[in-house]
Amino acid sequence: MKKFLFILTLLVACSMVAKADIQFNHGPWQEILSQATKEKKLVFVDAFTTWCGPCKWMAANTFTNTEVADFFNANFINAKIDMENGEGVGIAEKYNVKAYPTLLFVAGNGELVHVAVGALNPEQFMALGKEVLDPKFVSLRMLKAEYEAHSDDHEAQASFILKMMEIGQNPDEVFARFRPSMAGEGLLDASSWKVFKARFKRIDSEEAKYFFAHRAEFEARFGKEEVANKVADMYFTAMRQAISKQDEAAYKASCDAMRKSGVADADKVVLFQDIDWYEATENWAKFSPQVQKAVSSTPELPTIALNSYAWKFYLHVDKKKDLEKALEWSSRTIELEPIYSYLDTKAMLLKKLGRKDEAIATAQKAIEVAKANNEDYADTEVELNKMLGK
């Protein structure tokens, strides 16, 4: 009997560990702030949207970590708020939330203390929480106070702009005061250069034109590699903008500029951007050979990219030999990571190739993996039932 009770206790304990989670307060925002004031704690806000994949990943993998949950439940009032619904819309506007997930730390009086943007793993998230609670931590309020005390100082302005950008906040007001000092050779100043690197992406600004026209001077001042990285960044942005607008003339011009820039691997950058160009313009006849060229020349390509290309072949490519090539990529991804989405891609490729029995077996395996990981497998199940004649 004692042995049974001991085993039962262990099972209950394991069950409790498995269900560890950050306890989120879903009440009205003002009540959450009042609770924070009463308990003398900061509010941690998971600012999310329902369509945000990284938000879901963090909810499943970080907020459920036992150590993380214990720490945040003990030290913060935690709130999980959809930024596109209810009070979340106003909160997003107030705290300038524009990317997801955004992780907000707010005082009981509503003052923003700190911001982080992007999904964090348990170790990173725990480090962030401890950093914010550290007595030596420089809060957003302290940062602003430090800037206001030296608001006419060029370096102080630059530091404030960079820090605000780092935490996803809008530095436009300070930048408007700072920008005149970047004109002409002022851009060669170390602080101006740091702001230029961080903030300027377009190639058509006056600052960008000066930069390209005096590249040798920047190389002498900051080093060829650093300058080359900035050149590549700006031409890459120009290519992406042209793709989004489907502006063929602008796209070709930016590709030519990239090739002539002397940047390392410029041809490979253009190769992969051509893939996106053909996809954006739905030129599947050129899309297929371009992808095959890119994959064959890039053995280190991540599995997520291989799976994405294989899936697009399933959707848009009909030649058997091309589909068989995509099936090779799909099989490679599964060898490295046998996850649901990769298995689903392979099942659909097998189906399109007419290999019904293999497609059924692979779809069934995909569903098994999805069930084990609490993933949505509805679309795969629909296709499986079609293949089974149900």
ROSEKE-722421 format. One record per residue (C-alpha): residue number from 1; chain; z, x negated, y. Coordinates in pm, 1 decimal. Layout:
<atoms>
<NUM; 'A'; <Z; X; Y>>
...
</atoms>
This chain:
<atoms>
<1; 'A'; <0.0; 0.0; 0.0>>
<2; 'A'; <90.6; -280.0; 240.6>>
<3; 'A'; <-236.0; -453.4; 158.5>>
<4; 'A'; <-426.6; -132.6; 234.5>>
<5; 'A'; <-249.5; -92.6; 569.2>>
<6; 'A'; <-323.3; -455.0; 656.0>>
<7; 'A'; <-695.0; -409.2; 579.5>>
<8; 'A'; <-699.6; -82.0; 775.7>>
<9; 'A'; <-541.0; -258.6; 1074.1>>
<10; 'A'; <-808.0; -528.0; 1059.8>>
<11; 'A'; <-1084.0; -267.7; 1043.9>>
<12; 'A'; <-943.7; -82.9; 1345.2>>
<13; 'A'; <-909.5; -410.0; 1537.5>>
<14; 'A'; <-1267.6; -506.7; 1456.8>>
<15; 'A'; <-1383.0; -162.4; 1564.1>>
<16; 'A'; <-1203.9; -202.5; 1896.3>>
<17; 'A'; <-1365.3; -541.2; 1954.7>>
<18; 'A'; <-1708.4; -405.4; 1871.5>>
<19; 'A'; <-1664.3; -130.7; 2132.9>>
<20; 'A'; <-1546.2; -365.3; 2408.9>>
<21; 'A'; <-1718.3; -275.3; 2733.9>>
<22; 'A'; <-1667.3; -288.2; 3105.9>>
<23; 'A'; <-1503.8; 38.9; 3206.9>>
<24; 'A'; <-1711.2; 179.8; 3490.8>>
<25; 'A'; <-1576.4; 425.7; 3745.6>>
<26; 'A'; <-1837.7; 699.0; 3797.7>>
<27; 'A'; <-1651.6; 884.2; 4072.8>>
<28; 'A'; <-1759.8; 934.1; 4435.9>>
<29; 'A'; <-1813.5; 609.3; 4626.8>>
<30; 'A'; <-1533.5; 673.3; 4875.7>>
<31; 'A'; <-1287.0; 734.6; 4593.1>>
<32; 'A'; <-1391.1; 407.0; 4431.3>>
<33; 'A'; <-1333.5; 223.7; 4760.3>>
<34; 'A'; <-995.9; 395.2; 4802.8>>
<35; 'A'; <-892.2; 288.0; 4453.6>>
<36; 'A'; <-994.5; -69.5; 4535.6>>
<37; 'A'; <-784.7; -63.5; 4852.7>>
<38; 'A'; <-486.1; 82.1; 4668.1>>
<39; 'A'; <-503.8; -173.9; 4386.4>>
<40; 'A'; <-598.6; -460.1; 4620.3>>
<41; 'A'; <-910.5; -542.1; 4421.0>>
<42; 'A'; <-1278.8; -586.4; 4492.6>>
<43; 'A'; <-1535.2; -339.2; 4365.2>>
<44; 'A'; <-1801.6; -477.6; 4134.9>>
<45; 'A'; <-2116.0; -262.8; 4150.0>>
<46; 'A'; <-2391.5; -279.4; 3891.1>>
<47; 'A'; <-2675.2; -161.3; 4116.3>>
<48; 'A'; <-2940.3; -49.3; 3867.0>>
<49; 'A'; <-3234.6; 184.4; 3813.9>>
<50; 'A'; <-3321.9; 377.9; 3499.9>>
<51; 'A'; <-3656.6; 197.5; 3461.3>>
<52; 'A'; <-3519.7; -156.6; 3500.0>>
<53; 'A'; <-3554.4; -355.7; 3176.5>>
<54; 'A'; <-3327.2; -646.4; 3281.5>>
<55; 'A'; <-3062.0; -388.0; 3382.2>>
<56; 'A'; <-3069.2; -243.4; 3030.1>>
<57; 'A'; <-3055.3; -590.8; 2879.9>>
<58; 'A'; <-2748.5; -680.3; 3083.8>>
<59; 'A'; <-2579.8; -351.4; 2997.5>>
<60; 'A'; <-2637.0; -413.0; 2625.8>>
<61; 'A'; <-2566.3; -785.4; 2611.2>>
<62; 'A'; <-2334.4; -881.1; 2898.4>>
<63; 'A'; <-2118.2; -582.0; 2984.0>>
<64; 'A'; <-2033.3; -540.9; 2613.7>>
<65; 'A'; <-1904.8; -896.3; 2576.2>>
<66; 'A'; <-1532.8; -880.2; 2496.4>>
<67; 'A'; <-1428.1; -1166.7; 2723.4>>
<68; 'A'; <-1639.4; -1035.2; 3010.8>>
<69; 'A'; <-1510.7; -679.4; 2967.5>>
<70; 'A'; <-1146.4; -788.8; 2959.0>>
<71; 'A'; <-1188.4; -1006.2; 3268.3>>
<72; 'A'; <-1374.5; -750.8; 3482.0>>
<73; 'A'; <-1154.7; -458.9; 3372.5>>
<74; 'A'; <-846.2; -657.8; 3473.1>>
<75; 'A'; <-970.3; -797.2; 3802.2>>
<76; 'A'; <-1219.2; -551.3; 3955.0>>
<77; 'A'; <-1280.9; -183.0; 4009.9>>
<78; 'A'; <-1615.7; -150.9; 3834.6>>
<79; 'A'; <-1888.5; 92.7; 3933.5>>
<80; 'A'; <-2231.9; 151.0; 3783.5>>
<81; 'A'; <-2462.5; 324.1; 4033.1>>
<82; 'A'; <-2826.1; 429.3; 4005.0>>
<83; 'A'; <-2981.9; 315.1; 4332.0>>
<84; 'A'; <-3250.6; 585.4; 4320.1>>
<85; 'A'; <-3026.4; 887.1; 4275.6>>
<86; 'A'; <-2739.0; 1056.6; 4458.3>>
<87; 'A'; <-2513.4; 831.3; 4659.6>>
<88; 'A'; <-2699.6; 529.7; 4524.3>>
<89; 'A'; <-2985.9; 580.4; 4769.9>>
<90; 'A'; <-2758.1; 535.0; 5069.2>>
<91; 'A'; <-2569.4; 248.2; 4906.5>>
<92; 'A'; <-2897.6; 67.9; 4836.9>>
<93; 'A'; <-2997.3; 107.1; 5201.1>>
<94; 'A'; <-2658.6; -3.4; 5334.7>>
<95; 'A'; <-2644.1; -319.3; 5122.9>>
<96; 'A'; <-3017.1; -396.3; 5133.8>>
<97; 'A'; <-3068.6; -363.1; 4757.4>>
<98; 'A'; <-3435.8; -422.7; 4681.0>>
<99; 'A'; <-3439.6; -588.0; 4336.8>>
<100; 'A'; <-3274.6; -496.9; 4008.9>>
<101; 'A'; <-3023.8; -553.6; 3881.0>>
<102; 'A'; <-2835.2; -640.6; 4198.4>>
<103; 'A'; <-2469.1; -727.5; 4147.0>>
<104; 'A'; <-2256.7; -631.2; 4446.4>>
<105; 'A'; <-1898.4; -727.7; 4523.8>>
<106; 'A'; <-1752.4; -499.1; 4789.5>>
<107; 'A'; <-1411.1; -485.3; 4958.6>>
<108; 'A'; <-1215.8; -160.5; 4977.6>>
<109; 'A'; <-1319.6; -116.2; 5341.2>>
<110; 'A'; <-1685.6; -115.0; 5234.1>>
<111; 'A'; <-1753.8; -468.5; 5355.3>>
<112; 'A'; <-2000.4; -662.8; 5140.5>>
<113; 'A'; <-1833.4; -976.6; 5005.2>>
<114; 'A'; <-2102.6; -1123.7; 4782.4>>
<115; 'A'; <-2435.7; -1043.2; 4618.3>>
<116; 'A'; <-2622.0; -1178.8; 4316.7>>
<117; 'A'; <-2967.2; -1069.7; 4203.0>>
<118; 'A'; <-3103.2; -1070.5; 3848.5>>
<119; 'A'; <-2971.9; -1028.2; 3495.0>>
<120; 'A'; <-2701.7; -1274.6; 3388.9>>
<121; 'A'; <-2583.5; -1362.6; 3040.9>>
<122; 'A'; <-2209.2; -1333.8; 2962.0>>
<123; 'A'; <-2132.3; -1695.3; 3054.8>>
<124; 'A'; <-2318.1; -1673.4; 3386.8>>
<125; 'A'; <-2164.0; -1336.7; 3473.3>>
<126; 'A'; <-1813.2; -1456.6; 3392.2>>
<127; 'A'; <-1868.1; -1763.5; 3612.3>>
<128; 'A'; <-1983.6; -1536.9; 3895.7>>
<129; 'A'; <-1673.8; -1317.5; 3867.1>>
<130; 'A'; <-1441.6; -1617.9; 3868.3>>
<131; 'A'; <-1627.1; -1769.9; 4163.7>>
<132; 'A'; <-1582.7; -1456.5; 4372.8>>
<133; 'A'; <-1208.2; -1449.6; 4297.2>>
<134; 'A'; <-1159.9; -1819.8; 4374.9>>
<135; 'A'; <-946.4; -1858.0; 4693.6>>
<136; 'A'; <-1192.5; -2125.6; 4809.0>>
<137; 'A'; <-1490.6; -1890.7; 4773.2>>
<138; 'A'; <-1698.5; -1852.3; 5091.0>>
<139; 'A'; <-1759.9; -1479.6; 5130.0>>
<140; 'A'; <-2049.1; -1323.0; 5315.7>>
<141; 'A'; <-1810.5; -1237.8; 5599.3>>
<142; 'A'; <-1694.8; -1600.5; 5619.7>>
<143; 'A'; <-2055.5; -1716.7; 5608.6>>
<144; 'A'; <-2144.1; -1490.8; 5900.7>>
<145; 'A'; <-1837.2; -1601.9; 6095.3>>
<146; 'A'; <-1928.4; -1966.8; 6039.7>>
<147; 'A'; <-2280.8; -1900.4; 6162.1>>
<148; 'A'; <-2164.5; -1708.3; 6470.2>>
<149; 'A'; <-1942.6; -2000.0; 6565.6>>
<150; 'A'; <-2248.4; -2228.9; 6566.5>>
<151; 'A'; <-2525.8; -1977.5; 6630.6>>
<152; 'A'; <-2720.9; -2206.1; 6864.9>>
<153; 'A'; <-2725.3; -2494.8; 6619.8>>
<154; 'A'; <-3063.2; -2549.0; 6450.0>>
<155; 'A'; <-2917.6; -2662.2; 6117.3>>
<156; 'A'; <-2660.9; -2382.3; 6114.5>>
<157; 'A'; <-2939.2; -2128.1; 6164.3>>
<158; 'A'; <-3140.5; -2279.1; 5879.9>>
<159; 'A'; <-2840.4; -2286.7; 5644.9>>
<160; 'A'; <-2760.8; -1923.4; 5721.3>>
<161; 'A'; <-3120.8; -1812.4; 5661.6>>
<162; 'A'; <-3136.3; -1996.1; 5327.9>>
<163; 'A'; <-2801.1; -1862.8; 5208.8>>
<164; 'A'; <-2891.0; -1505.8; 5302.6>>
<165; 'A'; <-3218.8; -1535.2; 5115.4>>
<166; 'A'; <-3036.2; -1679.3; 4814.6>>
<167; 'A'; <-2815.8; -1370.3; 4785.6>>
<168; 'A'; <-3093.9; -1123.3; 4860.1>>
<169; 'A'; <-2990.7; -1032.4; 5212.8>>
<170; 'A'; <-3213.0; -991.7; 5518.1>>
<171; 'A'; <-3202.7; -1289.1; 5760.1>>
<172; 'A'; <-3478.6; -1156.7; 5988.9>>
<173; 'A'; <-3267.7; -1141.1; 6303.1>>
<174; 'A'; <-3162.3; -1505.0; 6276.7>>
<175; 'A'; <-3506.7; -1609.9; 6157.2>>
<176; 'A'; <-3663.2; -1459.6; 6470.5>>
<177; 'A'; <-3448.8; -1699.8; 6676.6>>
<178; 'A'; <-3522.5; -1991.7; 6446.8>>
<179; 'A'; <-3897.9; -1956.8; 6404.7>>
<180; 'A'; <-4011.8; -2094.0; 6745.2>>
<181; 'A'; <-3861.3; -2431.9; 6650.9>>
<182; 'A'; <-4099.4; -2447.0; 6352.1>>
<183; 'A'; <-4412.7; -2449.7; 6566.9>>
<184; 'A'; <-4643.2; -2749.3; 6536.9>>
<185; 'A'; <-4473.7; -3078.1; 6454.6>>
<186; 'A'; <-4139.4; -2894.7; 6460.9>>
<187; 'A'; <-4223.2; -2800.7; 6104.7>>
<188; 'A'; <-4168.4; -3164.6; 6006.6>>
<189; 'A'; <-3798.7; -3129.8; 6088.8>>
<190; 'A'; <-3592.1; -3130.3; 5766.0>>
<191; 'A'; <-3426.4; -2793.8; 5834.1>>
<192; 'A'; <-3754.8; -2630.3; 5932.4>>
<193; 'A'; <-3918.5; -2766.6; 5618.0>>
<194; 'A'; <-3644.9; -2615.8; 5398.1>>
<195; 'A'; <-3693.3; -2274.9; 5557.6>>
<196; 'A'; <-4072.1; -2306.2; 5534.1>>
<197; 'A'; <-4052.0; -2385.9; 5161.9>>
<198; 'A'; <-3821.7; -2094.0; 5091.0>>
<199; 'A'; <-3967.2; -1824.7; 5315.1>>
<200; 'A'; <-4338.0; -1887.9; 5373.1>>
<201; 'A'; <-4575.6; -1784.3; 5095.8>>
<202; 'A'; <-4892.7; -1674.6; 5274.1>>
<203; 'A'; <-5162.5; -1925.8; 5363.8>>
<204; 'A'; <-5270.2; -1753.1; 5685.0>>
<205; 'A'; <-4961.2; -1804.1; 5906.3>>
<206; 'A'; <-4976.0; -2056.7; 6191.9>>
<207; 'A'; <-4709.6; -2261.5; 6016.8>>
<208; 'A'; <-4912.9; -2268.0; 5694.9>>
<209; 'A'; <-5228.0; -2372.0; 5881.2>>
<210; 'A'; <-5039.9; -2661.6; 6042.4>>
<211; 'A'; <-4896.6; -2760.5; 5704.5>>
<212; 'A'; <-5235.8; -2776.5; 5533.9>>
<213; 'A'; <-5396.7; -2958.3; 5828.8>>
<214; 'A'; <-5122.1; -3224.8; 5833.6>>
<215; 'A'; <-5049.8; -3252.2; 5463.0>>
<216; 'A'; <-5045.4; -3633.7; 5469.9>>
<217; 'A'; <-4768.4; -3632.7; 5731.6>>
<218; 'A'; <-4557.7; -3398.2; 5518.0>>
<219; 'A'; <-4616.5; -3618.4; 5212.7>>
<220; 'A'; <-4501.2; -3923.3; 5405.7>>
<221; 'A'; <-4190.7; -3737.2; 5523.2>>
<222; 'A'; <-4092.2; -3541.0; 5211.8>>
<223; 'A'; <-4281.8; -3697.8; 4921.9>>
<224; 'A'; <-4609.6; -3612.5; 4749.9>>
<225; 'A'; <-4454.9; -3417.3; 4463.1>>
<226; 'A'; <-4249.9; -3187.8; 4685.0>>
<227; 'A'; <-4548.8; -3118.0; 4908.2>>
<228; 'A'; <-4779.6; -3063.0; 4610.4>>
<229; 'A'; <-4535.0; -2807.4; 4469.9>>
<230; 'A'; <-4543.6; -2617.5; 4798.3>>
<231; 'A'; <-4924.6; -2631.3; 4811.4>>
<232; 'A'; <-4943.3; -2492.4; 4457.9>>
<233; 'A'; <-4691.8; -2219.4; 4541.0>>
<234; 'A'; <-4890.3; -2102.0; 4843.4>>
<235; 'A'; <-5230.2; -2099.9; 4672.7>>
<236; 'A'; <-5075.9; -1924.7; 4372.5>>
<237; 'A'; <-4940.5; -1654.9; 4605.3>>
<238; 'A'; <-5286.2; -1618.2; 4761.8>>
<239; 'A'; <-5437.4; -1571.9; 4415.5>>
<240; 'A'; <-5178.8; -1308.8; 4321.7>>
<241; 'A'; <-5235.5; -1119.4; 4645.7>>
<242; 'A'; <-5612.3; -1121.8; 4589.5>>
<243; 'A'; <-5565.7; -993.6; 4234.6>>
<244; 'A'; <-5339.4; -711.1; 4349.0>>
<245; 'A'; <-5599.8; -605.3; 4607.5>>
<246; 'A'; <-5893.2; -676.9; 4372.8>>
<247; 'A'; <-6046.7; -878.6; 4655.7>>
<248; 'A'; <-6306.9; -1089.9; 4475.9>>
<249; 'A'; <-6401.3; -1307.2; 4774.0>>
<250; 'A'; <-6038.2; -1390.3; 4849.2>>
<251; 'A'; <-5969.8; -1454.4; 4482.1>>
<252; 'A'; <-6258.5; -1698.9; 4442.9>>
<253; 'A'; <-6164.7; -1875.9; 4765.8>>
<254; 'A'; <-5802.3; -1921.4; 4657.8>>
<255; 'A'; <-5909.9; -2045.6; 4313.7>>
<256; 'A'; <-6143.5; -2301.4; 4472.0>>
<257; 'A'; <-5869.4; -2413.0; 4709.1>>
<258; 'A'; <-5628.4; -2453.5; 4417.1>>
<259; 'A'; <-5878.4; -2665.4; 4221.5>>
<260; 'A'; <-5944.5; -2888.2; 4521.9>>
<261; 'A'; <-5578.2; -2922.8; 4613.7>>
<262; 'A'; <-5507.7; -3215.1; 4382.6>>
<263; 'A'; <-5215.7; -3023.8; 4232.6>>
<264; 'A'; <-5137.2; -3113.4; 3870.7>>
<265; 'A'; <-5261.7; -2857.1; 3615.8>>
<266; 'A'; <-5454.2; -2666.3; 3883.4>>
<267; 'A'; <-5729.9; -2582.6; 3633.8>>
<268; 'A'; <-5476.3; -2436.6; 3390.6>>
<269; 'A'; <-5320.7; -2225.5; 3667.1>>
<270; 'A'; <-5664.4; -2084.7; 3750.1>>
<271; 'A'; <-5734.9; -2027.3; 3380.1>>
<272; 'A'; <-5433.9; -1799.2; 3343.2>>
<273; 'A'; <-5495.1; -1624.4; 3675.1>>
<274; 'A'; <-5850.8; -1547.9; 3562.4>>
<275; 'A'; <-5697.6; -1355.3; 3273.3>>
<276; 'A'; <-5505.8; -1137.4; 3518.2>>
<277; 'A'; <-5815.5; -1100.3; 3736.2>>
<278; 'A'; <-6024.4; -974.1; 3443.6>>
<279; 'A'; <-5746.0; -738.3; 3342.8>>
<280; 'A'; <-5705.7; -602.9; 3696.8>>
<281; 'A'; <-6081.2; -543.7; 3722.0>>
<282; 'A'; <-6097.3; -414.6; 3361.3>>
<283; 'A'; <-6357.2; -672.5; 3265.0>>
<284; 'A'; <-6257.5; -677.5; 2898.5>>
<285; 'A'; <-6573.2; -863.5; 2790.0>>
<286; 'A'; <-6457.4; -1168.2; 2988.9>>
<287; 'A'; <-6087.2; -1101.1; 2934.8>>
<288; 'A'; <-6106.7; -1164.1; 2559.4>>
<289; 'A'; <-6266.2; -1513.0; 2556.1>>
<290; 'A'; <-6053.3; -1621.5; 2851.4>>
<291; 'A'; <-5733.4; -1528.7; 2669.2>>
<292; 'A'; <-5848.5; -1706.0; 2354.3>>
<293; 'A'; <-5927.5; -2017.4; 2557.6>>
<294; 'A'; <-5586.0; -2007.4; 2724.7>>
<295; 'A'; <-5396.6; -1958.1; 2399.2>>
<296; 'A'; <-5582.8; -2232.7; 2213.8>>
<297; 'A'; <-5521.3; -2480.1; 2495.9>>
<298; 'A'; <-5152.7; -2393.2; 2538.7>>
<299; 'A'; <-4959.6; -2437.7; 2213.3>>
<300; 'A'; <-4627.7; -2401.8; 2396.1>>
<301; 'A'; <-4708.0; -2047.2; 2514.3>>
<302; 'A'; <-4395.6; -1825.5; 2486.4>>
<303; 'A'; <-4390.6; -1557.2; 2218.4>>
<304; 'A'; <-4355.3; -1284.0; 2480.0>>
<305; 'A'; <-4689.0; -1390.9; 2631.9>>
<306; 'A'; <-4858.8; -1407.6; 2291.5>>
<307; 'A'; <-4735.9; -1060.9; 2204.6>>
<308; 'A'; <-4851.3; -926.8; 2539.7>>
<309; 'A'; <-5202.2; -1062.9; 2486.7>>
<310; 'A'; <-5211.9; -931.8; 2129.4>>
<311; 'A'; <-5110.1; -585.4; 2249.2>>
<312; 'A'; <-5375.6; -583.0; 2520.3>>
<313; 'A'; <-5635.1; -675.4; 2258.7>>
<314; 'A'; <-5519.3; -376.1; 2055.7>>
<315; 'A'; <-5563.1; -150.6; 2358.6>>
<316; 'A'; <-5886.3; -284.2; 2505.4>>
<317; 'A'; <-6077.1; -509.7; 2261.3>>
<318; 'A'; <-6292.6; -380.6; 1977.4>>
<319; 'A'; <-6465.6; -681.3; 1819.7>>
<320; 'A'; <-6323.4; -744.8; 1474.2>>
<321; 'A'; <-6315.2; -1124.0; 1506.7>>
<322; 'A'; <-6124.8; -1094.1; 1834.6>>
<323; 'A'; <-5874.8; -849.8; 1684.3>>
<324; 'A'; <-5822.2; -1084.3; 1391.3>>
<325; 'A'; <-5743.6; -1362.4; 1638.1>>
<326; 'A'; <-5489.9; -1134.2; 1807.3>>
<327; 'A'; <-5342.1; -1061.0; 1464.2>>
<328; 'A'; <-5290.4; -1435.9; 1416.5>>
<329; 'A'; <-5097.0; -1451.4; 1743.3>>
<330; 'A'; <-4893.5; -1147.9; 1645.3>>
<331; 'A'; <-4803.5; -1299.9; 1309.4>>
<332; 'A'; <-4699.8; -1619.2; 1486.9>>
<333; 'A'; <-4463.0; -1431.5; 1717.8>>
<334; 'A'; <-4299.1; -1259.1; 1421.0>>
<335; 'A'; <-4248.9; -1588.0; 1239.1>>
<336; 'A'; <-4060.9; -1714.7; 1543.4>>
<337; 'A'; <-3888.8; -1388.8; 1645.4>>
<338; 'A'; <-3907.2; -1093.0; 1403.5>>
<339; 'A'; <-3815.0; -834.0; 1667.5>>
<340; 'A'; <-3918.1; -469.6; 1687.7>>
<341; 'A'; <-4177.7; -493.2; 1966.1>>
<342; 'A'; <-4361.0; -779.5; 1794.8>>
<343; 'A'; <-4366.2; -596.4; 1459.9>>
<344; 'A'; <-4495.9; -284.2; 1632.6>>
<345; 'A'; <-4783.5; -482.6; 1787.0>>
<346; 'A'; <-4880.3; -623.2; 1448.3>>
<347; 'A'; <-4868.6; -278.6; 1288.4>>
<348; 'A'; <-5104.2; -137.2; 1549.7>>
<349; 'A'; <-5346.3; -428.2; 1517.1>>
<350; 'A'; <-5353.5; -383.9; 1139.1>>
<351; 'A'; <-5419.2; -14.8; 1188.9>>
<352; 'A'; <-5709.2; -83.4; 1426.7>>
<353; 'A'; <-5853.2; -331.1; 1176.4>>
<354; 'A'; <-5845.1; -63.8; 906.4>>
<355; 'A'; <-5578.7; -236.1; 695.3>>
<356; 'A'; <-5382.8; 84.9; 647.1>>
<357; 'A'; <-5134.8; -14.9; 375.9>>
<358; 'A'; <-5031.6; -329.9; 560.9>>
<359; 'A'; <-5006.4; -134.4; 884.4>>
<360; 'A'; <-4776.4; 123.4; 721.5>>
<361; 'A'; <-4550.5; -143.1; 572.7>>
<362; 'A'; <-4528.7; -331.5; 904.5>>
<363; 'A'; <-4457.6; -13.1; 1102.0>>
<364; 'A'; <-4179.7; 76.8; 858.2>>
<365; 'A'; <-4032.5; -270.3; 900.1>>
<366; 'A'; <-4053.0; -235.5; 1280.1>>
<367; 'A'; <-3859.7; 92.3; 1263.6>>
<368; 'A'; <-3593.8; -64.8; 1041.0>>
<369; 'A'; <-3542.5; -343.9; 1294.4>>
<370; 'A'; <-3535.0; -95.6; 1582.6>>
<371; 'A'; <-3270.6; 117.2; 1408.8>>
<372; 'A'; <-3055.7; -189.7; 1342.7>>
<373; 'A'; <-3065.4; -276.3; 1714.0>>
<374; 'A'; <-3043.5; 76.3; 1859.1>>
<375; 'A'; <-3393.1; 55.5; 2007.0>>
<376; 'A'; <-3630.1; 344.1; 2077.2>>
<377; 'A'; <-3895.9; 355.2; 1804.9>>
<378; 'A'; <-4040.7; 701.1; 1873.5>>
<379; 'A'; <-4394.9; 580.7; 1946.7>>
<380; 'A'; <-4407.7; 373.5; 1628.3>>
<381; 'A'; <-4281.7; 668.3; 1426.9>>
<382; 'A'; <-4556.9; 890.0; 1567.8>>
<383; 'A'; <-4823.5; 637.6; 1465.3>>
<384; 'A'; <-4664.0; 587.7; 1124.8>>
<385; 'A'; <-4667.1; 960.6; 1057.2>>
<386; 'A'; <-5035.6; 974.4; 1150.3>>
<387; 'A'; <-5111.1; 697.2; 899.9>>
<388; 'A'; <-4908.3; 879.9; 634.9>>
<389; 'A'; <-5097.0; 1201.5; 704.5>>
<390; 'A'; <-4788.2; 1390.1; 817.4>>
</atoms>
